[in-house]
């Protein structure tokens, strides 16, 4: 028999030495829910189901693309799926006519001139404000942040008429800068809320070490906060760009015929007694290509932003 030692808790356990029973192995660490979900999705049955769901989801997009390549007579006489067996129906005549329409091309560039500044300004201003709310001490910081959070519940429709009257007095009504300012104003509350919560999760030790090394707040923000917060910034940029690019309500009210985006221009192409599919289908697909390209360009950062905090 081995000599036992008394622990501080009063329990008796075998003393260290020859013949001592080995300590029990620690319990295996339970994998996180993200790891279990990843292993579950790697099974063949789940992958087959996801492929089927993906094909179902992409079917309307394929139908829109094939319809944009068919003539109005073909679209009126049969469904888009008939082009799979009769590829002779497909041509680029609709896109050629669409790009020859100066109104549509101008509306496309108007959409770019609205979406890019509105997205850039929201990301930059929200990042600066979020850093201040997360790591800078100033009077009324928490109260002001609560005001920003409260603005999240204000619907866009509430501010349409008052802002339209204000823009009319300032000479911004019916202009691209007016549409951009409206999108920036209503995009900032959610953007600040999202980035502030992400920046607040950055370890305080990193910022204290940077300050001890003599880094200014601007340098810390540019060289530490922005690189670490890249996933959240990319996710915000994608959401903001998609919202502004696909917007029709704000543009329909605040933009005139010279500054209207593609969504309003396509809506005005609807004929009184016809669907005008030969213009709407290629125009809708053209307006869809740019958001899809932006999403795939930032896909890796978007996934990192969605999964941030799920795996330690």
C-alpha positions in Angstrom: 0.0 0.0 0.0 1.2 3.5 -0.8 1.3 6.3 1.6 -1.5 8.8 1.2 -1.3 12.5 1.5 -3.9 14.8 2.8 -4.9 17.6 0.5 -5.9 21.0 1.7 -9.5 20.1 1.1 -9.3 17.2 3.6 -9.5 14.5 0.9 -7.1 11.6 0.8 -5.2 10.9 -2.4 -2.3 8.8 -3.2 1.1 10.4 -2.6 3.6 10.9 -5.3 6.1 8.1 -5.6 6.6 4.6 -7.0 3.4 2.6 -7.3 1.2 5.7 -7.3 -1.9 5.4 -9.4 -1.8 7.6 -12.5 -4.0 10.8 -12.4 -7.2 10.5 -14.3 -7.0 12.0 -17.9 -8.7 15.3 -18.3 -12.0 15.2 -19.9 -11.8 16.0 -23.6 -12.7 19.5 -24.5 -16.1 19.7 -26.1 -15.9 21.1 -29.7 -17.7 24.4 -30.4 -21.0 24.5 -32.2 -19.2 25.9 -35.3 -16.9 22.9 -35.4 -19.8 20.5 -35.0 -21.7 22.3 -37.7 -18.7 22.1 -40.0 -18.4 18.4 -39.5 -22.1 17.9 -40.0 -22.1 19.9 -43.3 -19.2 17.7 -44.6 -21.4 14.7 -44.9 -22.5 13.6 -48.4 -26.2 13.7 -47.7 -26.1 17.2 -46.4 -23.9 18.4 -49.3 -26.4 16.8 -51.8 -29.3 18.6 -50.1 -27.4 21.9 -50.2 -26.6 21.4 -53.9 -30.3 20.9 -54.6 -31.3 24.0 -52.6 -28.6 26.0 -54.4 -30.0 24.8 -57.8 -33.5 25.8 -56.7 -32.3 29.2 -55.6 -30.4 29.9 -58.8 -33.3 28.8 -61.1 -35.0 32.3 -61.2 -31.6 33.9 -62.0 -31.1 31.4 -64.9 -34.6 32.1 -66.1 -34.0 35.9 -66.1 -30.7 35.4 -68.0 -32.2 33.2 -70.7 -35.2 35.6 -71.0 -32.9 38.5 -71.5 -31.3 36.6 -74.5 -34.7 35.9 -76.2 -36.8 38.2 -78.3 -40.1 39.6 -77.0 -42.1 37.3 -79.4 -40.3 34.2 -78.1 -40.9 35.2 -74.4 -44.5 35.8 -75.1 -45.0 32.5 -77.0 -43.2 30.1 -74.6 -41.4 29.8 -71.4 -37.7 30.5 -70.9 -36.9 26.8 -70.4 -37.6 26.1 -74.1 -34.3 27.9 -74.9 -32.5 24.9 -73.4 -33.7 22.7 -76.3 -33.7 25.5 -78.9 -30.5 27.5 -78.4 -31.1 29.3 -81.7 -33.5 31.6 -79.8 -30.6 33.2 -77.9 -28.9 36.3 -79.0 -27.4 39.5 -77.7 -29.7 41.8 -79.6 -31.5 42.9 -76.4 -28.3 43.9 -74.7 -27.1 45.7 -77.8 -30.4 47.7 -77.9 -30.2 48.3 -74.1 -26.7 49.7 -74.2 -27.6 51.9 -77.1 -30.3 53.5 -75.0 -28.6 56.6 -73.5 -31.3 56.8 -70.8 -30.4 53.4 -69.5 -26.7 53.8 -69.7 -26.9 57.2 -67.9 -29.1 55.6 -65.2 -26.5 52.9 -64.7 -23.7 55.4 -64.1 -26.1 57.4 -61.9 -26.5 54.3 -59.8 -22.7 53.9 -59.6 -22.3 57.6 -58.6 -24.9 57.1 -55.8 -23.9 53.7 -54.5 -20.1 54.1 -54.3 -20.0 57.5 -52.3 -22.9 56.4 -50.1 -21.1 53.2 -49.2 -17.7 54.8 -48.8 -19.0 57.6 -46.6 -21.0 55.3 -44.3 -18.1 52.9 -43.8 -15.5 55.7 -43.1 -17.7 57.8 -40.8 -19.1 54.8 -39.0 -15.6 53.4 -38.4 -14.5 56.7 -36.9 -17.6 57.0 -34.7 -17.5 53.4 -33.6 -13.8 53.7 -32.5 -14.7 56.8 -30.5 -17.7 55.1 -28.8 -15.7 51.9 -28.1 -12.3 53.2 -26.8 -12.4 57.0 -26.3 -13.6 58.6 -23.1 -15.6 61.8 -23.5 -18.6 63.3 -21.7 -22.0 61.9 -22.6 -20.5 59.0 -24.6 -23.0 56.4 -23.4 -26.0 58.7 -23.7 -25.1 59.7 -27.2 -24.6 56.0 -28.2 -28.1 55.3 -26.8 -29.4 58.0 -29.1 -27.7 56.3 -32.1 -29.2 53.0 -31.1 -32.7 54.6 -30.8 -32.4 55.9 -34.4 -32.4 52.3 -35.6 -36.1 52.0 -35.0 -37.0 55.1 -37.0 -38.3 53.9 -40.4 -37.2 55.5 -43.6 -40.7 56.6 -44.5 -40.9 58.9 -41.5 -38.2 61.1 -42.9 -39.1 61.3 -46.5 -41.3 64.4 -46.5 -39.4 66.5 -43.9 -36.0 65.7 -45.6 -37.5 66.4 -49.0 -38.7 69.8 -47.8 -35.2 70.5 -46.3 -33.5 69.5 -49.5 -35.8 71.7 -51.5 -34.7 74.7 -49.4 -31.0 73.8 -49.7 -31.2 73.1 -53.5 -30.4 69.4 -53.1 -33.7 68.0 -54.1 -33.6 66.1 -57.4 -29.8 65.8 -57.4 -27.3 62.9 -56.9 -25.7 64.5 -53.8 -29.2 64.7 -52.2 -29.8 61.0 -52.7 -26.3 60.2 -51.4 -26.8 62.3 -48.2 -30.1 60.6 -47.5 -28.6 57.1 -47.7 -25.6 58.2 -45.6 -27.9 59.6 -42.9 -30.1 56.6 -42.6 -27.2 54.1 -43.0 -25.0 55.5 -40.2 -27.0 54.4 -37.1 -26.9 50.7 -38.0 -23.3 51.0 -39.2 -22.1 52.6 -36.0 -23.9 50.1 -33.9 -22.4 47.2 -35.8 -18.8 48.4 -35.8 -18.9 49.7 -32.2 -19.8 46.2 -30.9 -17.1 44.6 -33.1 -14.4 47.1 -32.1 -15.3 46.7 -28.4 -14.2 43.1 -28.6 -10.6 44.0 -29.4 -8.4 43.2 -26.4 -7.6 46.3 -24.4 -4.0 45.2 -24.0 -3.4 45.7 -27.7 -4.4 49.3 -27.5 -2.5 50.0 -24.3 0.6 48.5 -25.8 0.3 50.7 -28.8 -0.2 53.8 -26.7 2.8 52.9 -24.6 4.9 52.7 -27.7 3.9 56.3 -28.5 1.2 55.7 -31.0 -1.4 58.4 -31.5 -5.1 57.7 -31.7 -5.1 58.3 -35.4 -2.2 55.9 -35.9 -3.8 53.3 -33.7 -7.0 53.6 -35.6 -5.3 53.3 -39.0 -2.7 50.7 -38.3 -4.5 48.6 -35.6 -8.2 49.0 -35.6 -8.8 49.0 -39.3 -6.8 45.9 -40.1 -8.3 44.0 -37.2 -11.8 45.1 -38.1 -11.5 44.3 -41.8 -14.1 41.5 -41.7 -16.7 43.7 -40.1 -15.9 46.6 -42.4 -16.3 44.3 -45.5 -19.6 42.9 -44.2 -20.9 46.5 -43.6 -19.7 47.6 -47.1 -21.6 44.7 -48.7 -24.8 45.3 -46.9 -24.7 49.1 -47.5 -23.8 48.7 -51.2 -26.6 46.2 -51.8 -29.2 48.4 -50.0 -28.3 51.5 -51.9 -27.8 49.8 -55.3 -31.3 48.1 -55.1 -33.1 51.1 -53.6 -36.1 52.5 -55.4 -38.2 54.3 -52.9 -35.6 57.0 -52.0 -34.5 57.4 -55.6 -38.0 57.6 -56.8 -38.7 60.6 -54.5 -35.4 62.5 -54.4 -34.0 61.9 -57.9 -35.2 63.7 -61.0 -35.0 62.4 -64.6 -31.4 63.4 -65.0 -30.2 61.8 -61.8 -32.5 58.7 -61.5 -30.7 55.3 -60.9 -31.3 52.1 -62.8 -34.1 50.9 -60.7 -36.3 54.0 -61.5 -35.3 53.9 -65.1 -36.3 50.3 -65.5 -39.6 51.0 -63.7 -40.4 53.8 -66.2 -39.8 51.4 -69.1 -42.9 49.3 -68.3 -45.4 49.7 -71.0 -49.1 50.4 -70.3 -50.3 47.3 -72.0 -47.3 45.0 -72.1 -44.5 43.6 -69.9 -41.7 45.0 -72.1 -39.6 42.0 -71.2 -37.1 42.7 -73.9 -35.9 45.7 -72.0 -36.7 44.7 -68.4 -34.9 41.3 -68.5 -31.5 42.5 -69.7 -31.8 45.6 -67.6 -32.6 43.7 -64.5 -29.8 41.2 -65.2 -27.3 44.1 -65.8 -28.3 45.6 -62.4 -27.8 42.2 -60.8 -24.3 41.6 -62.1 -22.6 44.4 -60.2 -23.9 43.4 -56.7 -23.0 39.8 -57.3 -19.5 40.7 -58.4 -19.1 42.9 -55.3 -20.3 40.1 -53.0 -17.9 37.5 -54.5 -15.0 40.0 -54.3 -15.6 40.4 -50.6 -16.9 36.9 -49.9 -13.9 35.8 -47.8 -14.1 38.9 -45.5 -17.9 38.6 -45.3 -17.7 35.0 -44.1 -15.0 36.1 -41.5 -17.3 38.9 -40.3 -20.3 36.6 -40.0 -18.3 33.9 -38.1 -16.5 36.4 -35.9 -16.8 35.4 -32.3 -18.2 32.0 -32.9 -14.9 30.2 -32.7 -12.4 31.1 -30.0 
